[in-house]
Amino acid sequence: MSDIGHGQTTIRGRIWCIALLTCLSAASALGQGAPARESPSRVVRLHGLIEPVRSYTVSAPRLTGTGPTPGVPAGQLIVVHLVGAGATVKRGDLLVEFDRQAQLKGARDREAEYRDLLEQINRTGGEHRGARAMRDAQLKQAANDLRIAELGVIGNDLVARTTAEKNVQTLEEAKARLAQLGTTFELRGRAEMAALRMLEIQRDRAANAWKHARENADKMRITAPLDGLVVLKTIWKNGTMAEVQEGEEVRPGLPILDVVDPSAMRVRVAANQADIDGLSRGQIARITLDSYPSRTFPGRLEHLSPIATTSTLSARVRTFVALFSIDGADPHLLPDLAAAIEVTPGVVDVAAQRPPP
């Protein structure tokens, strides 16, 4: 029995030694900073829409001017020429043209009015200069008469009393006439200046109206500002969404088409707040078109908005705008196409993270 008890004690001692050594080994490993086992990375899946990096929106022009042009219906913009959807255009090619005959006629009428007012100003100015010369001559004659009357008064002591009184009367009349002419001519000069100024104001208004009519006529013919692809916009008309057609009337400011540069496209995504932790600028992405599942493109996360927007469905749901660039060009990459994006956290393009020089 003593041998059995001694054996059990030995076994228990060995078990305690093994447990103690295990604890010491674990503590030593933790003290040395041994790496912990990481969980596998989670793939972030997002959805967004294709959009061009460079584009230009063509809208119906807003006509300028101080008022409606005579003979031109207010706000009437009728499309007489429209480039087809999907057409490839070059810089300077005609995209859309509106009926501008009324604006051209208004410009010609305003030009004729402007030139007529110029002739009136020149004629009136000549008449005023002639009248001013006559007034100056009359004032000079009145001043001479006053000087003669003053000389006649000097010898009143040597002439008869009646002659002296007549000389004094003549002097008073000369003074009154000179003062009257000065006041009258000053008022007449002001009236002439006011009349000339009214003509000049009318001339300036006609010039502005002519300028606005020319600018309006130019605005009604829109050319392409860049090389690209034409994408017609849909508008609400007759109870349904449809594209603008030639011969239709549109309101000013209405978007009609986009000219997009197909050489550089990107995907705009509204990332949920739950996926933000797995996103960072420069991450490599795999982009697949929903309409063409076999079309896959490499891309990277170029921009992630630091400010969230609240969802319209719930105030607790917040989204962040993320922009993914697409490497390369493809005719299937068209605006407003849906795309699926897969992002693997930790796979980052180092060159994209470098700050610009």
Secondary structure, DSSP 4 states (H G I P E B T S, - for coil): -HHHHHHHHHHHHHHHHHHHHHHHHHHHHHHTTPPPPPPPPPPEEEEEEEEESSEEEEE-----SSSPPTTS-TT-EEEEEEPPTT-EE-TT-EEEEE--HHHHHHHHHHHHHHHHHHHHHHHHHHHHHHHHHHHHHHHHHHHHHHHHHHHHHHTGGGS-HHHHHHHHHHHHHHHHHHHHHHHHHHHHHHHHHHHHHHHHHHHHHHHHHHHHHHHHHHHTEEE-SSSEEEEEPEEEETTEEEE--TT-EE-TT-EEEEEE-TTSEEEEEEEEGGGGGG--TTEEEEEEESS-TT-EEEEEEEEE-SS-EE-SS-TT-EEEEEEEEE-S--TT--TT-EEEEEEEEEEE-HHHHSPP-
